[in-house]
Amino acid sequence: MHKLDRYCLPSTLKEAVAELNAPGRKAVLFGGGTLAVKTLPPSADTAVDSRLLKLNYVKTDSKYLTIGAGTTFTELLEKPAVKTWASGILHQAAFAISSRMVRDMGTLGGNLVRPYPYNHFPCLLLALDAQAVVAFKGKTQTVPLAELWSPKLMPLLGTKAILTEVKIPASSKNLSAIFEKFSKTESMWESYAIVTVAMEKKAGVCRSAAIALGSAVPTAMRFPKAEALLAGKTIDETLAEQAAAQAAAALPKLTQPEKADYVRGLVQVLVRRAILQAFAK
Amino acid sequence: MPKTVKKSNAITASNGLFTVNFELNGVKTELLTKPGETLLDLLRRSGLRGTKKGCDTGDCGSCTIILDGKTALSCLMLAVQANGRKVTTIEGLGSPAEPHPIQTAFVQAGAVQCGFCIPGMILATKALLDKNPSPTEPEIRHALDGNLCRCTGYVKQVEAVQIAAQALKKQPKKKGK
């Protein structure tokens, strides 16, 4: 039995944060709603709909590609900057979102703040060194993306605080990048692993590389030791295999522990393949 | 009657019910909804049963509607979220006596078997063709990828969308249809 007795459509961020923090109330923020509706806590008494906040935008300047948290996947697909940024992996990841209706409804913000391992963008944006901008109690704060999933911030998102935008450094614009999702079917939301590799190359040498993993692990993660193996080197099969083995060895608790051997092997193969493909681009 | 309170763009439930005002198939409509009720359940409870309840988890697409010009899964929306918006269901497209060209195309192509997925598929087609009147086959398949059909292999539906695209190009545009 739901206790919901107030539905509000704030038109400013200030108003929205105030609604979420109204004394004696328990509010839930609605973005696209694709995940919120079915997981609405019975104790929630206020629905705060974010659709009038105008958080659907994509902007570029000399420092960042900035994407509003309320941008739907369909809107992302329509933006020229997204099509080419980092070898087009943002576009590719939005294109691969489960279905047309979810692409029309679902938002980048929801994909990041709802803690499901199968979401595409946590892993992808982690590899691009994205930052998150969060509004909370009258101020906004920019934090590294991974902090969104910290025990301190995660419980506040969508209940007390609002993710407003994601800032992707301009330095990632021309990276050679690969996004690969391994699932039973292309359109399935659940997958075994999502791998993103983003690499800066110069004169046949990998200057730096980012390797990120989603889905196989409950929270998206990077592999600094594996990345360090690649930096400053010309990548061949052997080096890619070493880095992939390093990544597989560094895997913590898995999303599907009962398939641990399979998943570790799979991650190793996908990481190796993605490193080689990114280097060959 | 429950009272709608419009303070700070908010609706407050009265006697456990929200009043939702929206445009349903081109007609201004006011309906009462319970907290937590989905738009799908409200539509069906109101007699619009063309919108089907399949999985109720956003996976099958049989509850597809058009919301402000874009497809939406009515099973993943609270009914109260429809407040102030434009909703089109299959009943808003055509009638048995005067079917919409997309509906005619689906019959013509033999794209309808059991029919359960078809309202959603037709609305997904409408949203596609409104935006892209000449879609390629991959674009059609991508636009219909959220509408599952257990009867067919999707070949006839793709053909139906192509027929509909041709038919709509020949037709003078009707407002809202």
Interface residues (C-beta under 8 A of the other chain):
Chain A: M1 H2 K3 L4 D5 R6 Y7 C8 L9 P10 S11 E15 E19 F30 G33 T34 V37 K38 L40 A47 D49 L52 T74 F95 S98 S99 R100 M101 V102 D104 M105 S187
Chain B: S8 N9 A10 I11 T12 A13 G16 F18 K34 P35 G36 T38 T57 G58 D59 G61 T64 K70 T71 A72 L73 L76 M77 L78 V80 Q81 N83 G84 A124 A127 H142 A143 L144 D145 G146 N147
